[in-house]
């Protein structure tokens, strides 16, 4: 089935089982959605309430959100010894 060019993805998304889950902290499902024209990564965890009822817990992150740096910058100082022989 080909997708119609007029199809509206607004406030729609898809979740798929996370087959690469290695840790309990990783989501059980992941996918994408679109809200107010912004595309988001979507993650879901299957949780259980104190009453024993299962539910989904979600998180959303904009696809164009900046990725945090893994390494902190180190300040460069001017106290370098310029007398080094190499």
TIVO-2410 file (N, C-alpha, C; in nm, 3 decimals):
# residues 86
REC num residu      c1      c2      c3 atome chaine
REC   1      X   0.084  -0.117   0.000     N      A
REC   1      X   0.000   0.000   0.000    CA      A
REC   1      X   0.089   0.124   0.000     C      A
REC   2      X   0.075   0.211  -0.097     N      A
REC   2      X   0.156   0.332  -0.102    CA      A
REC   2      X   0.093   0.439  -0.015     C      A
REC   3      X   0.180   0.524   0.041     N      A
REC   3      X   0.132   0.627   0.130    CA      A
REC   3      X   0.082   0.745   0.048     C      A
REC   4      X  -0.036   0.792   0.078     N      A
REC   4      X  -0.097   0.906   0.011    CA      A
REC   4      X  -0.022   1.033   0.050     C      A
REC   5      X   0.009   1.120  -0.047     N      A
REC   5      X   0.081   1.244  -0.019    CA      A
REC   5      X   0.002   1.335   0.073     C      A
REC   6      X  -0.129   1.317   0.083     N      A
REC   6      X  -0.212   1.400   0.168    CA      A
REC   6      X  -0.232   1.339   0.306     C      A
REC   7      X  -0.168   1.229   0.337     N      A
REC   7      X  -0.182   1.163   0.466    CA      A
REC   7      X  -0.127   1.253   0.576     C      A
REC   8      X  -0.202   1.269   0.683     N      A
REC   8      X  -0.163   1.356   0.793    CA      A
REC   8      X  -0.110   1.272   0.909     C      A
REC   9      X   0.019   1.286   0.941     N      A
REC   9      X   0.082   1.214   1.051    CA      A
REC   9      X   0.067   1.286   1.184     C      A
REC  10      X   0.002   1.402   1.183     N      A
REC  10      X  -0.009   1.483   1.304    CA      A
REC  10      X  -0.075   1.405   1.418     C      A
REC  11      X  -0.009   1.409   1.534     N      A
REC  11      X  -0.055   1.341   1.655    CA      A
REC  11      X  -0.070   1.190   1.634     C      A
REC  12      X   0.022   1.134   1.556     N      A
REC  12      X   0.025   0.990   1.531    CA      A
REC  12      X   0.167   0.940   1.548     C      A
REC  13      X   0.178   0.811   1.579     N      A
REC  13      X   0.310   0.752   1.594    CA      A
REC  13      X   0.300   0.601   1.593     C      A
REC  14      X   0.415   0.537   1.602     N      A
REC  14      X   0.423   0.391   1.603    CA      A
REC  14      X   0.526   0.348   1.705     C      A
REC  15      X   0.494   0.239   1.775     N      A
REC  15      X   0.587   0.178   1.871    CA      A
REC  15      X   0.617   0.036   1.827     C      A
REC  16      X   0.741  -0.005   1.848     N      A
REC  16      X   0.784  -0.140   1.814    CA      A
REC  16      X   0.856  -0.199   1.934     C      A
REC  17      X   0.845  -0.328   1.956     N      A
REC  17      X   0.914  -0.394   2.066    CA      A
REC  17      X   1.065  -0.374   2.048     C      A
REC  18      X   1.131  -0.340   2.155     N      A
REC  18      X   1.275  -0.319   2.154    CA      A
REC  18      X   1.345  -0.455   2.163     C      A
REC  19      X   1.384  -0.509   2.050     N      A
REC  19      X   1.449  -0.641   2.044    CA      A
REC  19      X   1.595  -0.635   2.086     C      A
REC  20      X   1.649  -0.515   2.105     N      A
REC  20      X   1.790  -0.501   2.143    CA      A
REC  20      X   1.805  -0.458   2.289     C      A
REC  21      X   1.704  -0.480   2.370     N      A
REC  21      X   1.708  -0.441   2.511    CA      A
REC  21      X   1.806  -0.530   2.586     C      A
REC  22      X   1.906  -0.466   2.652     N      A
REC  22      X   2.007  -0.539   2.729    CA      A
REC  22      X   1.993  -0.518   2.879     C      A
REC  23      X   1.931  -0.405   2.920     N      A
REC  23      X   1.918  -0.370   3.061    CA      A
REC  23      X   1.772  -0.338   3.092     C      A
REC  24      X   1.733  -0.356   3.218     N      A
REC  24      X   1.596  -0.323   3.259    CA      A
REC  24      X   1.564  -0.175   3.242     C      A
REC  25      X   1.665  -0.089   3.248     N      A
REC  25      X   1.643   0.054   3.235    CA      A
REC  25      X   1.611   0.096   3.092     C      A
REC  26      X   1.644   0.013   2.994     N      A
REC  26      X   1.616   0.045   2.854    CA      A
REC  26      X   1.467   0.025   2.826     C      A
REC  27      X   1.412   0.102   2.730     N      A
REC  27      X   1.268   0.091   2.703    CA      A
REC  27      X   1.229  -0.045   2.646     C      A
REC  28      X   1.105  -0.087   2.678     N      A
REC  28      X   1.050  -0.210   2.623    CA      A
REC  28      X   1.005  -0.190   2.478     C      A
REC  29      X   0.968  -0.066   2.445     N      A
REC  29      X   0.921  -0.031   2.310    CA      A
REC  29      X   0.984   0.102   2.272     C      A
REC  30      X   1.007   0.122   2.142     N      A
REC  30      X   1.051   0.252   2.094    CA      A
REC  30      X   0.993   0.278   1.957     C      A
REC  31      X   0.991   0.404   1.919     N      A
REC  31      X   0.933   0.443   1.790    CA      A
REC  31      X   0.940   0.593   1.773     C      A
REC  32      X   0.852   0.645   1.689     N      A
REC  32      X   0.848   0.787   1.660    CA      A
REC  32      X   0.704   0.835   1.655     C      A
REC  33      X   0.688   0.966   1.670     N      A
REC  33      X   0.557   1.028   1.656    CA      A
REC  33      X   0.576   1.172   1.611     C      A
REC  34      X   0.465   1.237   1.576     N      A
REC  34      X   0.468   1.376   1.535    CA      A
REC  34      X   0.361   1.452   1.613     C      A
REC  35      X   0.402   1.561   1.679     N      A
REC  35      X   0.310   1.644   1.756    CA      A
REC  35      X   0.336   1.789   1.721     C      A
REC  36      X   0.233   1.857   1.675     N      A
REC  36      X   0.241   1.998   1.633    CA      A
REC  36      X   0.355   2.020   1.534     C      A
REC  37      X   0.369   1.929   1.439     N      A
REC  37      X   0.468   1.941   1.333    CA      A
REC  37      X   0.609   1.903   1.373     C      A
REC  38      X   0.632   1.866   1.498     N      A
REC  38      X   0.765   1.828   1.546    CA      A
REC  38      X   0.772   1.677   1.558     C      A
REC  39      X   0.878   1.617   1.504     N      A
REC  39      X   0.896   1.472   1.514    CA      A
REC  39      X   0.971   1.439   1.641     C      A
REC  40      X   0.924   1.334   1.710     N      A
REC  40      X   0.981   1.292   1.837    CA      A
REC  40      X   1.020   1.146   1.833     C      A
REC  41      X   1.128   1.113   1.909     N      A
REC  41      X   1.157   0.974   1.942    CA      A
REC  41      X   1.067   0.942   2.061     C      A
REC  42      X   1.010   0.824   2.063     N      A
REC  42      X   0.917   0.785   2.167    CA      A
REC  42      X   0.965   0.654   2.227     C      A
REC  43      X   0.970   0.648   2.361     N      A
REC  43      X   1.009   0.527   2.432    CA      A
REC  43      X   0.898   0.490   2.529     C      A
REC  44      X   0.879   0.361   2.551     N      A
REC  44      X   0.776   0.315   2.644    CA      A
REC  44      X   0.828   0.198   2.726     C      A
REC  45      X   0.792   0.199   2.853     N      A
REC  45      X   0.825   0.092   2.946    CA      A
REC  45      X   0.695   0.031   2.998     C      A
REC  46      X   0.691  -0.100   3.009     N      A
REC  46      X   0.576  -0.167   3.070    CA      A
REC  46      X   0.601  -0.169   3.220     C      A
REC  47      X   0.512  -0.109   3.295     N      A
REC  47      X   0.526  -0.101   3.441    CA      A
REC  47      X   0.404  -0.165   3.506     C      A
REC  48      X   0.412  -0.182   3.637     N      A
REC  48      X   0.300  -0.239   3.710    CA      A
REC  48      X   0.272  -0.152   3.833     C      A
REC  49      X   0.145  -0.114   3.851     N      A
REC  49      X   0.107  -0.031   3.965    CA      A
REC  49      X   0.109  -0.114   4.093     C      A
REC  50      X   0.099  -0.047   4.207     N      A
REC  50      X   0.095  -0.117   4.336    CA      A
REC  50      X  -0.024  -0.210   4.344     C      A
REC  51      X  -0.131  -0.178   4.270     N      A
REC  51      X  -0.251  -0.261   4.269    CA      A
REC  51      X  -0.237  -0.380   4.173     C      A
REC  52      X  -0.120  -0.390   4.104     N      A
REC  52      X  -0.098  -0.502   4.014    CA      A
REC  52      X  -0.147  -0.481   3.872     C      A
REC  53      X  -0.188  -0.358   3.839     N      A
REC  53      X  -0.238  -0.328   3.704    CA      A
REC  53      X  -0.122  -0.281   3.616     C      A
REC  54      X  -0.106  -0.342   3.498     N      A
REC  54      X   0.001  -0.305   3.405    CA      A
REC  54      X  -0.036  -0.178   3.329     C      A
REC  55      X   0.068  -0.096   3.300     N      A
REC  55      X   0.048   0.028   3.224    CA      A
REC  55      X   0.177   0.062   3.151     C      A
REC  56      X   0.167   0.158   3.058     N      A
REC  56      X   0.284   0.208   2.985    CA      A
REC  56      X   0.330   0.339   3.048     C      A
REC  57      X   0.459   0.356   3.059     N      A
REC  57      X   0.521   0.482   3.097    CA      A
REC  57      X   0.597   0.529   2.973     C      A
REC  58      X   0.576   0.655   2.931     N      A
REC  58      X   0.633   0.707   2.807    CA      A
REC  58      X   0.736   0.816   2.832     C      A
REC  59      X   0.827   0.831   2.736     N      A
REC  59      X   0.914   0.949   2.729    CA      A
REC  59      X   0.922   0.991   2.582     C      A
REC  60      X   0.938   1.121   2.561     N      A
REC  60      X   0.946   1.179   2.428    CA      A
REC  60      X   1.066   1.270   2.421     C      A
REC  61      X   1.137   1.268   2.306     N      A
REC  61      X   1.251   1.356   2.284    CA      A
REC  61      X   1.247   1.403   2.139     C      A
REC  62      X   1.251   1.533   2.119     N      A
REC  62      X   1.248   1.589   1.984    CA      A
REC  62      X   1.367   1.535   1.905     C      A
REC  63      X   1.341   1.496   1.780     N      A
REC  63      X   1.448   1.441   1.696    CA      A
REC  63      X   1.558   1.543   1.670     C      A
REC  64      X   1.523   1.671   1.665     N      A
REC  64      X   1.624   1.773   1.637    CA      A
REC  64      X   1.683   1.834   1.764     C      A
REC  65      X   1.658   1.772   1.879     N      A
REC  65      X   1.716   1.820   2.005    CA      A
REC  65      X   1.867   1.799   2.003     C      A
REC  66      X   1.942   1.894   2.058     N      A
REC  66      X   2.088   1.877   2.059    CA      A
REC  66      X   2.128   1.756   2.142     C      A
REC  67      X   2.229   1.687   2.095     N      A
REC  67      X   2.281   1.569   2.166    CA      A
REC  67      X   2.382   1.619   2.269     C      A
REC  68      X   2.365   1.581   2.396     N      A
REC  68      X   2.460   1.628   2.497    CA      A
REC  68      X   2.599   1.571   2.472     C      A
REC  69      X   2.699   1.652   2.501     N      A
REC  69      X   2.838   1.609   2.482    CA      A
REC  69      X   2.871   1.498   2.581     C      A
REC  70      X   2.945   1.400   2.535     N      A
REC  70      X   2.985   1.289   2.622    CA      A
REC  70      X   3.104   1.326   2.709     C      A
REC  71      X   3.191   1.412   2.658     N      A
REC  71      X   3.310   1.452   2.733    CA      A
REC  71      X   3.298   1.599   2.770     C      A
REC  72      X   3.337   1.631   2.890     N      A
REC  72      X   3.338   1.771   2.934    CA      A
REC  72      X   3.461   1.838   2.876     C      A
REC  73      X   3.450   1.967   2.844     N      A
REC  73      X   3.563   2.043   2.793    CA      A
REC  73      X   3.662   2.071   2.906     C      A
REC  74      X   3.784   2.080   2.868     N      A
REC  74      X   3.889   2.114   2.962    CA      A
REC  74      X   3.935   2.254   2.929     C      A
REC  75      X   3.941   2.339   3.029     N      A
REC  75      X   3.984   2.477   3.007    CA      A
REC  75      X   4.131   2.479   2.967     C      A
REC  76      X   4.163   2.559   2.867     N      A
REC  76      X   4.301   2.574   2.823    CA      A
REC  76      X   4.357   2.698   2.891     C      A
REC  77      X   4.473   2.683   2.949     N      A
REC  77      X   4.535   2.796   3.017    CA      A
REC  77      X   4.657   2.842   2.939     C      A
REC  78      X   4.702   2.962   2.971     N      A
REC  78      X   4.818   3.019   2.902    CA      A
REC  78      X   4.950   2.987   2.972     C      A
REC  79      X   4.950   2.899   3.069     N      A
REC  79      X   5.074   2.872   3.143    CA      A
REC  79      X   5.154   2.756   3.081     C      A
REC  80      X   5.153   2.747   2.952     N      A
REC  80      X   5.228   2.643   2.882    CA      A
REC  80      X   5.374   2.687   2.873     C      A
REC  81      X   5.463   2.596   2.898     N      A
REC  81      X   5.607   2.624   2.892    CA      A
REC  81      X   5.652   2.623   2.748     C      A
REC  82      X   5.680   2.744   2.694     N      A
REC  82      X   5.722   2.755   2.554    CA      A
REC  82      X   5.869   2.721   2.536     C      A
REC  83      X   5.939   2.686   2.642     N      A
REC  83      X   6.080   2.655   2.636    CA      A
REC  83      X   6.107   2.507   2.610     C      A
REC  84      X   6.006   2.430   2.575     N      A
REC  84      X   6.025   2.287   2.550    CA      A
REC  84      X   6.112   2.267   2.427     C      A
REC  85      X   6.204   2.171   2.429     N      A
REC  85      X   6.297   2.153   2.320    CA      A
REC  85      X   6.239   2.084   2.196     C      A
REC  86      X   6.112   2.054   2.192     N      A
REC  86      X   6.057   1.987   2.073    CA      A
REC  86      X   5.941   2.061   2.016     C      A
***
